[in-house]
């Protein structure tokens, strides 16, 4: 394999890794939103039980 082909393959792999990284960052952001919603719901449910 010559250097040009190797460089092209490495660039493609780099782009794929960047894309995967972006997708994973989006998933983590969505998980954070979901966790915050669950915690808010748990806290509000917990507070309503104490008031009864």
C-alpha positions, 0 to 999 in steps of 0.5 A, a space after each residue: 500500500 502506498 502512502 497516498 492510499 494509506 493517507 486516504 484511508 486514515 482520513 476516511 477513518 478520521 471522518 468516521 470517528 468524528 461522526 461517531 463521536 458527534 453521535 455519542 455526544 448527542 446521545 449523552 446530551 439526550 441521556 442528561 436531559 432524560 436523567 434530569 427529567 427523571 430526577 425532577 419527577 422523582 423529587 416532585 413525587 417525593 415531595 407530594 407524598 410528604 405533604 399528604 
